[in-house]
Structures are given as structure tokens and as C-alpha cells.
Amino acid sequence: MSNTESKSARAWLCSLLLATVLLSFGMGNPGEPADAIAVPQLINYQGKLTDAGGTPVPNDTYSLSFALYDVAVGGTSLWSETQHAVPISGGLFNSCLGTVNPIAAVPDGPDCYLEVKVRNDPPIAPRIRMVSSPYTYKSQVADNSDKLDGSHASAFALSSHTHTASGGDVNGTVSGILTIVDNAVTTNKIADGAVTMAKINQASAATGQVIKWNGANWAPANDSVGSGSGGNPNDYIWNQYSSAQGANFWINGEGRAGASSNYGILNSNGYYGVYGYSSSYYGVYGYGGDYGVCGRSSIGWGVYGYGGVYGYNSGSYGVYGYGSYGVYGNGTSWGVYGYNGVYGYNSGSYGVYGYGSYGVYGNGSSWGVYGYNGVYGYNSGSYGVYGNGSTGVRGQGSTYGVYGYGSTGVYGYGSSYGIYSYGDARVQYGDLYVSYDFTAGGTKSAVSLTRDYGWRKLYCTESPEVWYEDFGSVRVTGGSARVELDPIFLQTVTINEQYPMRVYLTPTSEEPVSFTVRKGATGFDVVVAGSAPTSFDYRIVAKRAGYEQIRLPPTKSPIE
């Protein structure tokens, strides 16, 4: 269709659309009074199709496509349909838009445009702006003029109407105000949690007092302060926090000699073995001759301290925990600190978890830090995990043996192992530096991401001796060429008569060539027969400085 055709069609649309659409509205909804009239989801549209000269198109049935937009150009259609057999006579046609796909609504915004397309021709441009009449869709709100919040007037009663309620705890006739008789509200009528602290009368309670049963009534009274300093050696908690106590500990335990009382703090039941919270000092602090702090829980945390966990013990473990987290500590100074070691056992999560200036800090003659199912330490400034002992840090886990985050992620110092990990030891964010030898019982590999095959391993070349190598290319003209080695590379290797370098040449010219190599201390010469230019790739290998005499040295088993 030409521009002339589109103008002609648009003129017919604008002149006929308003009257047609206004006749289509009387919106109603199911369940409303019978006088409500349902709105047909249709818009009547008439047009005239002509050729470029203005002559009406031949009489026939045509396929016409219609679409509604909220923008004049581009955008996504809000509604569309195709009517495949629209009769046209004398160029004139009449279509009810929505016959194939009902028009649920027109756009809420100020703009609505109709796009028309004839058969497979491009859409007629520009789109036709719809004005006024299509927005009679909004007239449906007039049907709600006798409603309040969507409810019909018949759903309401006059203000003089009386409500009668009987049964249960409410009796009599209610008019305007509902009066509840005394003792009518029972326990079952009060929802759980409905009585807040603001609804509880102070009843002359003093600061620090609690509600207690005095034998006849509930009344405010002082809280009891536990005492374990008397004759019973099994009283482990001897100081309970109250308003009269000025100490910095919520729970303070000091162990004593004897088989049944050698724990500073001990709990083997419930969700937390030992739980302590403090915003300014230690969440849990324990001092003992056997265990500083010992906690055991089958479902929660063995030891949990917010504000940190500190345990001191001259004989066994500074902190010992068994549970979902063996030992968990979060503090600004130490997450977990154990003198004479930190031991945490957990079959499911972390053996030891610490967050603080030192995530996990342990000092012991056996293990500095030992975590079964792993050690996790987080610190933004100092050490993630710090351990000093025969084995500095030992972690065993199915995911991480040891995990440390900090300026020094994991620090371990020990006469046997600095760090011992049973399971994968991973450095995920940062470089791994080893001051001395790095030994692997398996292979050593790098991983690279391929475009089509995912992550793949590439393995190191192993050698019975310690070699460094370098690569390059050389072009020979005039019968010879000199190759000087990289001066930095020369300072990492030893090249002399006892330990000469190895030179391997590969000719890259097409013509066969005869050549010899003359090696020196800082490079080599390539001499070829004849004077024709030729090229080589080379590989050189030299002994690493300081490791010249090493060859297949004995070592201990990697599983000891």
C-alpha cells in the first residue's frame, strides 16, 4: 500500500471511529444488578483501500492485520489480530477489531496508536493515533457509582440498625458500642504474643528484678545469683550476671583439680555446649588445668562465643569444642584464641570457625590449631588462621582442610608441619608462596578455561634433576649467528664446564641445512655450511643455581 493509500485509510478511520466506539460501552461485571450492560470487547473500524492513483482496489477478500501500541514508532504491541477474509467493495471495508482476539483494555497512558497491515505488505505508516472514543473503556467505573470499596449498597445497613450477638462470652443486644462483661475474656481468647511488655504493669519492680512466683502470686523480686564456690566441687557456674555484679564476664569458669571438676566451663547437653555473648569483652572465657573451655553438642555449637572465645590451659586444650561447629568465635580481637591449642571436632560443618583480628589463633605443644572437618578463619587485617605447635595448623575436611582469609590467610609454624591438611588445600583469592621445598605426592598441574571444553588440567614436566629452560628463535646470515642469553635468566642458573647448558636447535627453513653449535658461559654460536640465510628455533636448559647436584633425592611418604 502506498502513502496515498495509508492517508485515505486513516481519514476513514478518524471520521468513523468515535461514533462507533461510543456505542459499544455499558460495562458490567458478573454478579451485579441486571440493569448493568456488559461491554463488548470490540472497536469498529472502517477504511478505504486505493492504489497509488487513488483508484479503489479490486473487489475481493483481503487479509488485514491490526495492532495497538502506546508509542508512535517501535515498541511492543499491546494487542494484535489478523482477519484473513475481510470483504472489500469499491475499496470500502468494515472490521470489528477484537473479533479474533478480544480487546481486554486500551493503554492507561495518554497515547494509543493503531497500526494496519494489508496482506504481506509492510505496515501502513505512520500509525494512527486513537483519541477519545477508545477510552470509553474507562466508563466501566461509572457502574460502581452505587458501591463502596466494591460492595453494593445492599450490603450495608442503616446506622440505626441493631446487631444482636449471643453465645460464647458475648451476651445481649449490641447497638453502637460493644460491651464485654467481666471475666468474659479467657486464656483461649488471647493470641500468643499479643501481650507486649508495654502492657505489663511495673508493679513497683526495681531495676534488675524479674517476675517470680512467691507461693501465692506472681510478683517482682531479685534474681538469684548462682554460687559454686561452696562445698560442692561440681558447681561449674559460680558467677551469674546481675545488676549488682561489676565483672566483665557473663559466665566465668575456673577449673579445679579432681576428676569431676577439671573444667573451667562444661556443658554437654542442649543446643549450645557453651554460649556466650559480649559486645565489649569475651563472649566465653575459660581458664583451667585440663580444658580452658570445653563444650559438646550434638546439634548446635560445641563452643559459641560472640565477642570471641578465649581459653587458657597449661596442660591440655585451651579451647575444646565438639558439635555442628566444634568451636565458633566472632570478635574484634580474637575470633578464637587458645593457649595450648584449639581443638574442634565436627562431622558436618567446621571443626573450628573464627572471625576477628585473629580469625583463629592457637599455640600448643602438639597442635596450634586442630579442626576435624576443617578450620575456617576470617580476618580483614591480620591472620585468618594462626597456629604454633608441633603441627602449626592441621585441618581435615571433605571441602576445606584449612580455610583462612586475611592479610596472611593461614600462618602455621611447627617442628613437623607448618600446615597439615587432610583434603584439598585451596588458595582461591591470592597467590601461594612457599619459602622452602614444595612437595606433592600426586601430580602438579595448572588449570585453564577452554572455549568449548570447560576447565582442563595441564601437567608439569617432571625431571630427576632441577633445570630451568628458555626458548627463542635466531636467523643466521653470512654463515653464523650469536645468541646471548637473557641476563636475568643467567642469574638464576649455573653454566660452566662442570654444568654446561643444553642447546636444542630446530631448523625452520625449507632447505636442508648442516650446522654446528658452539656453547659458552653466556650464550652460544650457530654456524651453518654455506652463506644462504636460514632460521632456527632453539630451546636451552641449564641447572638451577644452588641445586646443581640434586638428583632423585630420598624423601618421606606423603601420607606420614
N, C-alpha and C positions, 0 to 999 in steps of 0.2 A: 504494500500500500504506500502511496506517495504522500508527501507533506500535504498536498491538496486534499487527499482522501482523509487524512487524520483531522484536518481542520473542519471538514464537513461533518465527520462523525462527532467531534467534540461539540459543535454547535447544537446538534440534535440532542445530545446528552444534557447539556446545561438547560435547555429550554423545556425538557420534559421530565427531568428527574425530580424536581421539587414537588410538583403536584402528585406525582406517582408515589413518592415515599411518604408524604404526609398522610395518604390514605391507608397506609399499611400498619399504623400503630394504634394500640389499645392493649398495652402489655398486661399480662396476668400471670399468676403463679398457681400451682396445684393447691387445693385446699382452701381457696379464697372464695368470697361470695360469688354467686352465679352471674352477677352483672359484669364481672371482670372479663375482658376480651383478650385472648392470647394474641401475642404479636407474631405475625408471620415473619420468619427469618429470611425475607426476600427484599430485593430492591429492583424495581422495574427500570429497564434501560432501553431506549430507542436510539437508533442511529441510521445513517445512510452511507453506503459504500459507493464510491465512484472511482473511475480511472483517473489518470493524470490530467485528462482534458475536462473532467467534470461530468462525464457520461456515466450513468448508473451501471454497476456491474451486471452481467447477465443473471437472469433469474435462475436460482439453483439453491441447494442447501449447502451451507458453509460451516466449517469448524471454527468457532470463536473461543478464545481463551481470555479470561478476566482475572485480575489480581488487585488486591488493595494493599497500599503502602502508607507509611506515615512520613515518608520523605519523597521529594520530587524526583530525585535521581538516586540510583543504587539502593542500598538497604535490603532487607529481607521481607518477603511478602507476608502480610498478616492473615491473608485469606486468598484462595485461588480456586478456580474450577475451569473445566473445558466443556463446552456444549458442542457436541460433534455434528449436529444436524439442525442448524438454525436456518429456517426458510427466509430467503430474501427475494422480494418482488419490487421491481422498479428501483432497486438499490436500498429500499427501506427494510428494516428488521426490528423486531421487538423481542427482548430477552428478559426473563426474570432471574436476576443474579441470586444464587443460593439454591437453585433448583437441584443441582448435583451435589453441592457441598453447602449445607445451611450456614448462613452468616450469623454466628453467635453474638457478635458485638462489633462495633466500629471502634477505632482508637479513642482513648480518653483524651489525648492531646488535641491541640488546635488544628492539626493538619491531617488530612486524609486524601489520598490520591488513588485514582483508578487507572489501571494500565490495561490496554486492549491489544490483542494479537489475533490476526487472521491467518488461519491455517498454519503453515510453517514459516510465514513471513516474520521479519523482526517486529518487536512490539512497536505500536504507534507512539511516536514521541512528539511533544512532551506528554507526560502523564496528565490526566485531567483532575484538577483539584475539586474535591467534593465540598459543598458548602451547605450549611443549614439543615436541609432535609435529612441527610443520613443521621444526623444527631438527634432525630426524634426517637432513636433507640433509648435515649435518656428519659423519655417521657414515662417510662415504666415506674419511676419514683412517685409519680402522681397517684398511682394505685395504692400507695402506702400512706396517703394523707389522713386516713382514719385509723392509723396504728401508732403504737408507742413501743419503740425498740422492737419492731417487727411483730408485735402481738395486736390482734384485732381488739376494738373497743369492747366487744362482748366478753373478753377475757378479764375485764376489770369490774369492780363493784363500787357502789357509791360510798362516800365517806361515812354515811350514817349506818352503813351495813354492819351487823354484829357477827363475830366469829365465835362459835361455840366449840370448845375442846374438852374432851373428857377422857378419863382413863389415865393410867400411869401416875405421875406425880403432879399433873396439872389438872385442876378441877374448876368447874363453874363456867360461866359465860364471860367471854373477854370482849371488851369494847374499847378500842383505842390503846389502852395500856394493859400489858400482861403482868399480873402479879403472881410471883411464885411463893407458895406457902412455906412456912418454916419447916426445915428438915426434909424438904422435897428433893434436894439435890443430893444424890448418893454417890458413892465412890465410882460406880459404873458410869455415871453421867459426866465424869471429869476425864477428859482425854489425857493420855500420858504426855508429860512435858508441858501441859497447859499452865501449870502453876510456876511462875517465874520467881526469881529472887526478889524482884521488886514488890511482889505480892506478899512476901513473908514479913511479918511484924518483927521489929528488933527485939521487943520484949525485954528491954534493959540489958541486952547482951553486951559484954565488953569486948574490946579488940582481941582477937586471937582465940575467943571461945568458940565452942562447937555445940551442936544440939545433942543432948544426951537424955537417956531415959533414967529418971530418978526413982523408979519404982512405982510411981503413980501417974506421972505426966512427963511429956517431953519439955525440956527446959534448957536454956543456955548454961554451959559450965565449962571450966578449964579442961583442955585436952590433957591426956595422960602422957607423961614423959617416961619412956622406957628406961629400964635400969638393968644393965648386965654386969655391973661391977661388984655385985654381991657374991654370995657363996656359990651360985650355980655357974659352973665353968662353961656350960653350953649356951649361955646367952650371948649371941654374937652381936646383936644390935644394942648398943648401950647408950646411944645419944640420939634422940629423936628431935627433929627441928621444931621449935615453937617460938612464940614471940619473946619468951624470956631467955632465949639462947642467942648468944652473940657470935657463935662459931661460924666458919665459912663452909662447913660440911653439912650436907643434908643427912648423910649416913656416914659415920666414921667407924671403921673397924680396925682393931689391932689384935693380931693373933697372939696366943699364948701357948706355951709348951703343953703337950698332952695329946693323946691320940684323938680325942673328940673335940679339941678346941684349938687346932693349929691353923685356923683360917682367920684372916682379917675380916672378910665378908664372904659368906657362903649361902647360897640358895640353890636348891636342886629341883624345885617344883615350879609349876606355873608357866606363864608365857615368857617372862624375862627371868633369867637366872639372877642377874643383878642389874638394876636400872637406876641411873642417877642423872639428874638434870641440874645444871647450874649455869647461869649466864655470865658469871664473873670468875669462877674458880674451877674446881674439878667436879665433873659430874659424878665420878666414882673415884675414891681414893682408898687404897688399902696398903697396910704395912704388916708384914708377918714373917715368921721364921720359916714357914713352909711355902704357903702361897700368899702373895700380897692381896690379890683379888681373884676369887675363883667363882665362876658361875656356870651352871649347867641347865640347859633347857632343851626339850625335845622338839618344840615347835616354834620358839621365838629366838631370842638372842641369849647366848651364854652370858656375856657381859655387854651392857649398853651404857655408854656414858656420853651425855651431851654436855659439852664443856670439857670433854676429854676423859680418858681413863688413865690413871696413874697407879702403878703397883710397884712396891719395893719389897724385895725379899732377898736375904743374904744366902739362902740355901737352895731354893728350888726355882719356881717361876715367879717373875714379877707380876705378870697377868696371865691367868689361865681361863680359857673360855671354851665351852662346848655347846653348840646349838646351831640354829639356822645361820646366824653369823656367830662364829666362835667368839670373836672379840670385835666390838664395834665402838669406835670413838670418833667424836667430832669436836674439835676445839680450836681456839685461835693459836694456842701454843703447841701442844701435842695432841694429835688425834688419839694415839695410843702410845703410852710410854711404859716400858717395863724394864726395871733394873734386875738383872739376872735373867733376862729373856722374856719374850712374849710368845705364848703358845695358844693357838686357836684351832679347834677341830670342828669341821662341819662337812657333812656328807652332801649338802645340796647347794650351798652358796659360797661365801667367802670364809676361809679359816680366820683370817684377820683382816679387818677393814678399818682404815683410819683416815681421817680428814683433818688437816691442821697445818701449823707451821712445820712440824714434822708429821707427815701423814702417819707413819708407823715408825717408832724408834725402839730398838731393843738392844740391850747389852747383856750378854751372858757368856758363861764359860763353855756352854755346849752350843746352843743356838742363840744368835742375837734375836732373830725373829723366825718363828716356825709357824706355817699355816697349812693345815691339811685342807685340801680343796682350794688352796690359793691364798696369796697375800695381796691385798689391794691398799695402796696408799696414794692419797691425793694431796698435793700442796702446790700452790702457785708461786711460792717464793724460795723454798729451800729443798729439803729432801722429801720425795714421795715415800720411799721406804729406806730406813737406815738400820743396818744390823752389824753388830760387832760380836764375834764369838768364834768358836772352832769352825762352825759354819756360819758365816755372817748372816745370810738370808737364805732360808730354804722354803720353797713353796711347792706344793703338789696339787694339781688340779686338772680337770678334764678340759677346761677352757684356757685359763692362765695359771701357770705355776706361781708367777710373781708378776704383779702389775703395779707400776709406780708412775706417778705424774708429778713433775716438779722441775725446778731448775736442775736438780740431779734427780732423775726419776727413781732409780734404785741404786743405793750405795751399800755394798757389802764388803766387810773385811773379816777374813778368817784365816786360821793357820791351815785348814784343809780346803775349804771352798769359800771364796768371797760371796758368790751367789750360786745356790744349788736349786735347780728347777726340775721337777718331775712332771713332764708335759711340755707343751710348746712354750718357749720364752720369746716373746714378741716385742719388738721396738716398732710401734706403729706411727708415732709422730716424732721424728727426730733421728739423729744418727747414733750408731752404736760404736763406741770406742773401747778397744781392749788394749791395755798397756803392755801386756806380755803376749804369750802364745795363745792363739785361738785354735782349739781342737774340736773336731766333730767326728763322732762315731759313724755317722752316715755320710751323705753327700753334701756338698756345698754348691748352692745354686743361686741364680738371680731369677726374678720373675718379670716378665714383660707382657703387656697387653697387646694382643693382635687385633687387627681389624675384623677378621672373620672367625677366629677360633678361640676367643676369650683369653684368659690368662694362661701363660705357658712357662714352664721352667727351662732355664738354660744352665748347664752344669759347668763347673770349673774344670780346667785341665789339671790333673794331678801329676806330681813328679816325685821321684825318690830324693831329689835334691832341691835346693832353694834357688830358683832362677828368676831373673827379670828379663823381659824382652821388649823389643821395639820394632817398628815397621816403617818402611818408606819406599821411595822409588828414585832411580837415578838414570840419567841419559848420558851415554858415552859418545863423545865426538873426538875425532883425531886419534883414536886407538886407546884412550884411557880416561878415567874419571876418578875423582877423590870424593869420599863420603866422610864428613866429620860428624861424630855423634853429638847428640844434644848435651850441652854442658851440665844441665840439671840431671839428666839421666846418668851421666858419668859419675856424679857424686853419690849415686845410690848403689853402684856396682863395683866389683873388683875385676880389673883387666890387667894381667901381666903374663909373664912366661909360664908361671905355675897354673894360673887360671885364665887362659885365653878366652876371648869371646868366640862364639859360634856365629858364622855368617852363612845364610842360605839365600842364593840368588835364583830368580825365575825370569828367563828372557821373555819379553813381551813383544819383540819384533817378529815379523812373519818369516824372515830369512834365518836359516840355521846360523849359529854363531859359536865360535870357540873362544873361551875366556878363562882367565885365572883371577884369583883374589889374593891380595897382599894385605894382611892384617897388621895393625899397630895397636898402640895403647889408647888412642883417642878416636880411631876411625879405621877405614880400610880403603884400598885402591882396587878398581876393577880394570883389568887390562884385556882387550879383545884383539883377535887376529884381524888385520886389515884396518882400513880407516873409515869404513862406512858407519854412519851413525846407527846406534842401536840403544834399546832401553831395557831396564831390568826393574823388577820389584824385589825388595830384599826384606829379610827377617833376621834380626840379630838377637842372640841370647847370651847373657852374662850372669855370673854368680852375684847374688845379693851381698853387699858389703857386710861383714860381720858374721855371715852364715856360710862361709866358703867350704868348711869341712863337714858340714852336716849331710848325712846320707842314711836314710831309713833308721832313725834313732828309735830305741825301745821306749815304750810308754805303758801306762797302766790302762786297765779296762775302762771304757767309758761308763760302765754300769756299776763301778765300785762305789 
